[in-house]
Amino acid sequence: VKHLLRSVALRLTLVYAIALAALLIVVGALLWFGTVARLERDITQIIRNQAAGFANAYAERGREVMAINTDRRVGRDLDTDEILLLTDNQMKRLAGNLPAWPREVGTQPGWYRIAIERGGRPSEALVDHAVMPDGAHYLVGRDLYELTALRRMFLVGVLAAAVAVLISGFVYGVLLRKAVLSRIDAIRGTTLAIVEGDLAERLPAGNYSDEFSRLTGAINGMLERIEHLVHGVRNVSNAIAHDLRTPLAELRSRLEDLTRTRPSADITFSELDEAVADIDRVIGIFNALLRLAEIDSGLRRSGFRPVDPAAVLDDVVELYGPSAELKQIRLTQTTDPHLHVAGDPYLLAQAVGNLVDNAVKYARNGGSVTVEARHAGNGFVDLIVADDGPGIPDDEKSKVAERFYRSDVSRGTEGVGLGLSLVAAVARLHHGTFSLLDNAPGLRVVLRLPQSNGTTESVG
Amino acid sequence: MDLLSRKVTRAGRAIVLQPREFKLLEFMMRHAEQVVTRTMLLENVWDYHFDPQTNVIDVHISKLRQKIDQGFDRALLKTVRSAGYMLTEQA
């Protein structure tokens, strides 16, 4: 029982059942005073009236007549519940329907409850004992059989109902506990499996949209996210290992060649320069990863300030202008007036810079890259970088923002596959979105940021 | 270099520079005979606080170099391999 009581469902049901039983008893008590107690009072009143009537008649007609009247009255069986007994001074029966003077009734007049037996069934009666002026004793009363039956029925009924409520409450609680427990056990089992390492496991979704289904839904959502994150981390560490191994392996063979061939000082130093460049690439990867981690932590949100997207685009276009020129790419910019966002200007510049960098890198010679900042409606500002290069196949669009992902198109170009990850992270940081669209031909990247009210001056 | 009139001359020949090229040259001259890294240039000339993935700075430098060194025997703007650039009088 003790371990049963540890169940919340059972405890709640039991408390509820006890409260219900208590309520039942209170209602029963009220009904009792309304019916049974009142009936008893009425009977008492009837007996009192009758006793007074007999006393008057006795005083008028005397003992003999009353004895005859009493027997006649009893013999007519007018009222089967009526109890009458007339005795002489020594309590010897003269008339009435009691065989002898009851033991319970003393010599003093007053009210008594006596045990009687009528027609073979035991019963209880309420009698008024009066002493006549000539010393005769008179008992007037009522058989309380009906009242006793009613009282017993009442008590048994109320108690039985209370017990029934308690028992059914207990049974219902046990069943409820079983039902709840089976759902919880299912959740627990799955959770344990997940703890064991099976992250693909999901909680069984209930048939109804009840509390448990909502809970399992929320937990499943959490598991989805965790699996995604773990998957991401696993991928990233694989990718880091892979991407760091390549430049390090190159570095190693370069240095190994140097120690083996021992070339002239000129060649040695030029090889050392290359080695430093290899190391710089590795450091660059680490810097990019640290930067991503910093952005993802959301710490930089505290440094948000009003930013004019047009100014950000100006700077980026200015920075990448010569690079585009070198490939004879037309780099053009259009901006709507009065654009305001709250954000980190350096990160926004870096995000747009990465996009322009990609666009210039992948656009064909003599192509064009356009950079736009415009109102997107619904309180958003779009920063758009579009090119007419090879674009990204639809099935790769969802992957390119993953860390270290490199499209087939990008093989053979420099870069480690973190550029779009950073753009995505910057978008998330600014509560914005980042989408890759088809520019037909080429790629159109839209960085959608929530617009700020822009009451303060922009920071260039 | 005349900072007020924003004019640049080399050996009496006037050189026309874009505002950013002017700023770039000014920074290089203030750090003459010192190695200036790409990151320093990005932060001080462009106020850009991160590493771009590609060689944008190199392209800017080569444009500037064309303007100040073309037609002269001696190149002033030198590339320091795997470090950055240096504006120097020395050969």
Contacts between the chains, C-beta under 8 A, distances in Angstrom:
chain1	res1	chain2	res2	distance
A	270	B	81	7.6
A	273	B	81	4.3
A	273	B	82	4.6
A	274	B	82	7.7
A	276	B	82	4.3
A	277	B	82	5.0
A	280	B	82	6.9
A	284	B	51	6.4
A	287	B	51	6.6
A	288	B	51	8.0
A	291	B	50	6.8
A	315	B	46	6.8
A	315	B	47	7.5
A	315	B	48	7.2
A	318	B	20	6.1
A	318	B	46	7.8
A	319	B	46	5.6
A	319	B	48	6.5
A	319	B	52	7.4
A	319	B	56	5.7
A	319	B	60	7.9
A	320	B	56	5.9
A	322	B	56	7.4
A	322	B	59	4.2
A	322	B	60	5.4
A	322	B	63	5.2
A	323	B	54	6.8
A	323	B	55	7.4
A	323	B	56	5.1
A	323	B	59	4.7
A	325	B	59	7.9
A	326	B	59	5.6
A	346	B	48	7.5
A	346	B	49	4.7
A	346	B	50	6.9
A	349	B	48	6.3
A	350	B	48	7.7
A	350	B	49	7.9
A	350	B	50	4.8
A	353	B	48	7.3
A	353	B	50	8.0
A	353	B	52	5.8
A	354	B	52	7.9
A	354	B	53	7.0
A	357	B	52	6.0
A	357	B	53	5.5
A	357	B	54	5.6
A	357	B	56	7.6
A	360	B	54	7.8
A	361	B	54	6.4
A	414	B	53	7.2
A	414	B	54	7.0
A	415	B	53	5.4
A	415	B	54	8.0
A	419	B	53	6.0
